[in-house]
């Protein structure tokens, strides 16, 4: 079952990844318009503030936990299963993808360490940029703090995502690969995310669709994820907020 490479990217699933880096934002001004016909681009801070408001604004500050459940389909290999994500503030997250006949694929961080588990290879420690990516999914109100979490942010243009216009924001974390975010011009919502590869191309692309409001917070219920080698879809069917979650759920199993 060719799931190994595919499901290791589930760190990014559903919850748009958050950085844990406290670096000052360095706004890069858009290039001066050579003619009056060139459209003015908003500053990165303006785009991010609108995004924060679009997904719930101050309602995000009330979150203490989130449980999301749904289905996962690895389109490339015709495999499907169930998906669960548990997040507990401030820094605990676990993603569990269960495939019949294969087992559970797990990624987690508990504030002290991160780990991943595959049925065919066992458990391994997460470190460096990979651990940072997992931890980014653990911040429930991260949309309110994006400006403080990246070393550089810049609006570089406007493009189409499907049939809709989107502002393109280049984001560079203090460690790890660069990210590109696409925000719907009309709604302010994040509709596409790209992670750069070491060679300078795109290693990972995610489309966020079917936003629904839960407890005053908008979440994408469909996540389409692609790499050069595979594609998978996650569809959320149930979201609950501020429910008790025992810390033991995020504990690393004994090897």
C-alpha positions in Angstrom: 0.0 0.0 0.0 1.7 3.1 -1.2 0.6 5.5 1.5 3.9 6.3 3.2 5.0 9.4 1.3 1.4 10.6 0.9 0.2 10.8 4.5 3.4 12.2 5.9 2.2 15.5 4.5 -0.9 15.5 6.8 0.8 17.9 9.2 -0.8 20.7 7.1 -4.2 19.2 6.9 -7.2 21.4 7.6 -5.6 23.7 10.1 -3.6 26.2 8.2 0.0 25.8 9.6 1.2 28.4 12.2 4.8 29.3 12.9 6.1 29.5 16.4 8.7 32.1 15.5 8.6 35.6 17.0 10.3 37.6 14.3 9.5 41.2 13.3 7.6 41.6 10.1 9.6 43.4 7.4 7.0 44.7 4.9 8.3 44.7 1.3 6.6 47.5 -0.6 5.1 46.6 -4.0 7.1 47.8 -7.0 6.2 51.3 -8.1 3.6 51.3 -10.8 5.1 52.3 -14.2 1.8 53.6 -15.3 -1.5 54.6 -13.9 -3.2 51.4 -15.1 -1.3 49.2 -12.6 -3.5 48.3 -9.6 -2.3 49.2 -6.2 -1.6 46.1 -4.0 -2.5 46.2 -0.3 0.2 45.8 2.3 0.6 42.3 3.8 -0.6 43.6 7.2 -3.9 44.7 5.5 -4.5 41.3 3.9 -3.7 39.4 7.1 -6.0 41.7 9.2 -8.8 41.1 6.8 -8.2 37.3 6.9 -8.3 37.3 10.7 -11.6 39.2 10.7 -13.0 36.8 8.0 -12.3 33.7 10.0 -13.7 35.0 13.3 -11.6 37.8 14.7 -11.9 38.0 18.5 -13.9 34.8 18.6 -10.6 32.9 18.1 -9.4 34.1 21.5 -12.1 32.0 23.2 -10.8 28.7 21.8 -9.2 26.2 24.2 -9.6 23.0 22.0 -10.9 21.7 18.7 -11.8 18.2 17.6 -12.3 17.6 13.9 -13.4 14.4 12.3 -14.0 13.3 8.7 -12.6 11.2 5.9 -9.4 11.1 4.0 -8.9 9.9 0.4 -5.5 9.3 -1.2 -6.7 9.9 -4.7 -3.4 8.7 -6.4 -3.6 5.2 -4.9 -7.4 4.8 -4.5 -7.2 4.5 -0.8 -9.6 6.0 1.8 -10.1 6.0 5.5 -11.0 8.2 8.5 -9.4 11.4 9.7 -9.3 12.9 13.2 -7.5 15.9 14.5 -7.3 17.0 18.2 -5.9 20.3 19.2 -5.5 21.7 22.7 -4.1 25.1 23.5 -1.5 26.2 23.7 0.7 23.7 21.9 -0.7 20.2 21.6 -1.9 18.6 18.3 -2.4 15.1 17.0 -3.5 14.1 13.5 -4.7 10.5 13.0 -5.5 9.0 9.6 -6.8 5.4 9.8 -6.8 3.2 6.7 -8.4 -0.3 6.7 -5.9 -3.0 6.1 -3.0 -0.6 6.8 -3.5 1.0 10.2 -3.0 4.4 11.7 -0.8 7.1 10.4 -0.1 9.6 13.2 1.7 12.9 13.6 1.7 14.8 16.9 3.4 17.4 19.0 2.8 17.9 22.8 4.7 21.1 23.6 7.9 19.3 24.4 8.5 17.0 21.4 7.0 15.8 18.2 6.6 12.3 16.8 5.2 10.4 13.8 4.1 6.8 13.5 3.5 4.5 10.5 2.3 0.9 10.6 5.1 -0.3 8.4 8.0 1.6 9.9 7.1 2.4 13.5 7.7 5.6 15.4 10.2 8.3 14.8 11.0 11.7 16.4 10.2 14.9 14.6 12.8 17.7 14.6 13.8 21.0 12.8 11.4 22.4 10.2 9.3 19.3 10.2 8.5 19.7 13.9 7.9 23.4 13.4 5.3 22.5 10.7 3.5 20.2 13.1 3.5 22.7 15.9 2.0 25.3 13.5 -1.2 23.3 13.5 -1.5 23.6 17.3 -2.2 27.3 17.5 -6.0 27.8 17.5 -5.9 31.6 17.2 -2.9 31.8 14.9 -4.8 34.0 12.4 -4.6 36.8 14.9 -0.8 36.7 15.2 0.6 36.0 11.7 2.3 39.3 11.5 4.5 38.4 14.5 5.2 34.9 13.4 7.2 35.3 10.1 10.5 37.0 9.4 9.2 38.6 6.2 5.8 39.0 4.6 5.0 40.6 1.2 2.1 41.0 -1.1 3.6 40.1 -4.5 0.6 40.2 -6.8 -2.9 39.2 -7.7 -3.8 36.0 -9.5 -6.7 33.6 -10.1 -7.4 30.6 -7.9 -10.0 28.8 -9.9 -12.4 31.5 -11.1 -11.8 33.9 -8.2 -9.2 36.7 -7.7 -6.7 36.2 -4.9 -3.9 38.3 -3.4 -0.5 36.4 -3.3 1.5 36.8 -0.1 5.0 35.5 0.2 5.9 34.4 3.8 9.3 33.5 5.1 9.6 31.8 8.5 12.6 32.1 10.7 13.4 28.5 9.8 12.2 26.2 7.2 11.0 26.6 3.6 9.2 29.7 2.2 5.4 29.7 2.0 3.0 31.3 -0.4 -0.5 32.2 0.6 -3.5 33.1 -1.6 -6.3 35.1 0.0 -9.6 35.5 -1.8 -10.0 39.2 -2.7 -13.7 39.3 -2.0 -14.0 37.2 1.1 -10.6 37.6 2.6 -10.3 33.9 3.3 -7.3 31.7 2.6 -8.0 29.6 -0.4 -4.6 28.2 -1.4 -1.3 27.4 0.3 2.1 26.4 -1.2 5.2 25.2 0.5 8.5 25.7 -1.4 10.9 22.8 -2.1 14.6 22.9 -1.5 15.2 23.3 -5.3 13.0 26.4 -5.4 9.9 24.8 -6.9 6.7 23.9 -5.1 6.8 20.8 -2.8 3.3 20.9 -1.6 0.0 22.7 -2.5 -3.2 22.8 -0.5 -6.6 24.2 -1.5 -9.0 25.2 1.2 -12.6 25.0 0.2 -16.2 24.8 1.6 -15.8 27.1 4.5 -18.4 26.7 7.2 -19.0 28.7 10.4 -18.7 26.9 13.7 -19.1 28.9 16.9 -18.5 32.1 15.1 -15.3 30.7 13.4 -15.0 29.9 9.7 -13.2 26.7 8.8 -12.5 25.0 5.5 -14.3 21.7 5.5 -12.6 20.4 2.4 -8.8 20.3 1.9 -7.3 19.2 -1.4 -3.6 18.5 -1.1 -1.1 17.9 -3.9 2.6 17.1 -4.3 4.4 16.3 -7.6 3.8 12.6 -6.8 0.4 12.3 -5.1 -3.0 13.9 -4.3 -5.3 13.5 -1.3 -8.5 15.0 -0.1 -9.7 15.5 3.5 -13.4 16.3 4.1 -14.4 17.3 7.6 -17.9 16.2 8.7 -17.8 17.3 12.4 -16.1 20.0 14.4 -16.5 20.7 18.1 -14.8 23.4 20.2 -13.8 23.8 23.8 -14.3 20.2 24.8 -12.1 18.5 27.4 -9.1 16.6 26.0 -6.8 14.7 28.3 -3.1 15.5 27.9 -2.5 11.8 27.6 -3.9 11.8 24.1 -0.9 13.7 23.0 1.7 11.6 24.9 4.3 9.8 22.8 3.9 6.1 23.0 6.7 4.0 24.6 8.9 2.4 22.0 
